[in-house]
Amino acid sequence: MSARTGSSAGPGRRTNILVIGGGLAGLAAAVRFRREGWDDFLVLERGDEVGGTWRDNTYPGAACDVPSHLYSYSFALNPGWSRSFSPQLEIQEYITRVARQYRVRDHHVFGCEVLSARWVEGDALWEVETTRGPFTADILVGAFGALCEPSLPDIPGIGTFAGKVFHSARWDHDSDLDGKKVAVIGTGASAIQIVPAIAPRVAELQVYQRTAPWVLPRLDRRYSALERLACRYVPFYQRLVRGGIYWAHEAQAIALAKRPGLMRPVGLLARAKLRREVPDPALRQRLTPDYRAGCKRLLLSNTYYPAFREEHVALVTDGIAEVREKSVVTTDGTVREVDALVLATGFQVTDSPTYRRLFGKDGRSLGEVFDTVGRQCYKGTAIANFPNMFLLVGPNTGLGHNSMIFMIESQVNYLADAVMTMKRGRLRSVEVRATAQEGFSRMLRERLSRTIWNVGGCASWYVDKHGANTTMWPGFSYEFRRITRKFDIDAYHVSTGGPQ
Ligand code: N01
């Protein structure tokens, strides 16, 4: 057995359930299976540790922008969080601790990338090819995440750049940026954390902005020893704190998803912050978004704008025309010398390469199906033509206002109830009905048409190549919890004669 395998699990095995991906979603599913007493499952993880995006995003300044007491599993609260918004390493340590505590590491096969997964109708099982050999399973769980495949910009000449180039989610810690001329491309959630974190170390920092983000105050602080003691020892205290944070965040869905007009005060607050933190009117003008607050993800930072007060930090708003061996050239003809390029350009969210590796009942890949009908999915979880397959963090499960872990746990409830239903009923396969999927997609489209993401006047990665927002959940997260509470078998085609 390889040292990279967490278990006695090995390639070529047949299991009841195979999970692709050992991030927050895969881990939540694994813990649930263990708690249900279903030990016949494996998690295939291409990395060498659990954690997913939190394992991969080690860039300077990486931290969560959802409060930690909420951004944690309901079954594994952590009284020891050091701050209201925890840094990446603390979150990653929390995730690995949960994996150990619930004894699911042994169910992981690390260094195992899924190359293809095919549904074999005759045998009612999934045949999965991986870099560590074949696996078969009755049920496939796609927990490969949305924010894991870097989106690399297609800039002319970028391949000829002689210095270091790396994506924010693949930070090259061997590259010494101290005293160097560094260009950061992008001004999203990752970039606004990177810029203030590296600014003090570099000789020159060029920030290439295509679209200005809306930035709000970050109410971050250290927790006192007393607060941590209270979380640990005072019954219900931490649950109360968590509940308060949850409902305060949940209320934001009213403005984002139901009454976009209510986002106006948020825009005013962000403008006031911009005025306070950026005294130069010309610079402030260039940092002011030209779309409505909330259309793209609202960012939280107290250090991003102040970074531009330093003389060696420059905001560049002209488009990038090309990258040369030692410079970046903008469309106005300016050539800026650069030693290293940081690509904070986001992720392939609506076009995950993994979609092209999953093949359903009619032999077409999920990517091909999505090409034809768009990213239609039932409850973010099940897809017609893909029997016995359940996605976690699937289409339209994204939130702009609350913790993704809440959504993940909702989906895991649904998944667990589906597995239970299959076991009890000795079902061979379940496949969501096309009519149920279409009805659900219609409901989403109708509700999304009224959200700030659709009416806010911006381009964002929430929208797929068909022009549809197939990323965000258009409502309260508790509404999603309600519709995923029970596996609704009536929405599925069912075949019987499966294992007990
Ligand atoms: O990526 P993004 P991210 N030329 O896609 C620009 C989560 N997250 O990694 O806006 C020039 O938001 C692009 O410009 P534009 C969170 O959910 C969470 O920052 O498309 N620029 C944009 O400015 C977040 O939403 C935390 O015009 C190009 C930027 O690159 C998600 O991850 C922390 C370009 C990409 O921004 C993604 O955030 C970090 C090009 N060719 C991330 N292509 C937490 O704290 C793209 N851009 C929890």
Residues whose N, C-alpha, C, O or C-beta is under 5 A from the ligand:
A	BS01	N01	A63 C64 D65 V66 L147 P153 D154 I185 G186 T187 G188 A189 S190 A191 R210 T211 R297 A344 T345 G346 F347
